[in-house]
């Protein structure tokens, strides 16, 4: 309440227009009855506001206890992440106004620099030396825990099969000790972006290299992706970014194609996976638009709320259909559940599949480049030509595996399209094919 009164935390009634604000006030004092959807959205807004204010509240209490000054406590709570800081650079001010989330990322880096590196005080009782020493101690402590975590998870099947983005951006917490949960299932706990690079990703990668599960180029690639993707300030205007990504078939965040090589071989309307919501597949069948790209665009504009809405709508849409969708309500497999499913991960993963497609892409480029060199259309040293020739052998060696993957993908589509199978039978067969 103190933070709200001072304007440090949101009040929940600040709306975009006078009419919206008036409607919100009428609802608060009981002059307007909200429908179920409005009440649900209001509950989410309150929960979001409380979660955002947790850190500020703890800082306020801590400083108030140390100093006895409410003004100091309010200032410290605001400076935790002060979104009103703009600086004197006109270019930065324009960027903050135009680029969504630019200010939040900028303020996060600013607080990290001022507090951890410069040792700037939030309260008079703090000393600069203690701040720097405490920051270094905590970062070292977390980095040490990350190294232990990497060693402990080295034999975990879910961690081994996870993609680089899943490993670097999350901490996996095994939950298969819960009775009935499938063996190998983990909970994905996201890490702070900027802080996590130094204290989680780097030590984890180094331990992985030491244990022989990764190499130097993978470490360099991970650090490059983290710095350029996580810390970079994307100059693209968010209003057009999903359209750009769909047009280029490239996700600038994960730095990977939206549609993989297998999907691109299909007609656009048939480009979907078993986890693509039914509503997108129906739209794709009717319009010829790729369901995978459509899902990516909707998620880009609406975020997780749009994804949850599409998920629930697809369940309602597919209820009672002659061709049932694969079962998703299984407590033993929480990663399949609607809405909360993305918080979990099974022991299976796409790491090997993505690596195979990437190897295929590189070998094809090497093959095409070598053909031009042999025709005299490219100048190439003997050493370079020998290197590319070795890629030709790799291309031939992986063809049986690629064909097997194509066969398995066709099997999955056949299972989904078979109306004689129940939802539970489809899920069981899809799980076996995925393994």
ABEGO torsion letter per residue (X at the ends): XAAAAAGABBAGABBABAAAAAAAAAAAAGABBBBAAAAAAAAAAAAAAAAAAAAAAAAAAAAAAAAGBAAAAAAAAAAABBAABAEABAAAAAAAAABBGAAAAAAAAAAAAAAAAAGBBABAABBAAAAAAAAAAAAAAAAAAAAAAAAAAAABAAAAABBAAAAAABBBBBAAABBGBBBGBBBBBBBBAAAAAAAAAAAAAAAAAAAGABBAAAAAAAAAAAAAAAABBBABBAAAAAAAAAAAGBBAAAGBBABBAAAAABBAAABBBAABBAAAAAAAAAAGBBAAAAAAAAAAAAEAAAAAAAAAAAAAAABGBABBBBBABBAABAAABBGAAAABBBABBAAAAAAAAAAAAAAAAAAAAAAAAAAGABBBBAAAAAAAAAAAAAAAAAAAAAAAAAAAAAAAAAAAABAABBAAAAAAAAAAAAX
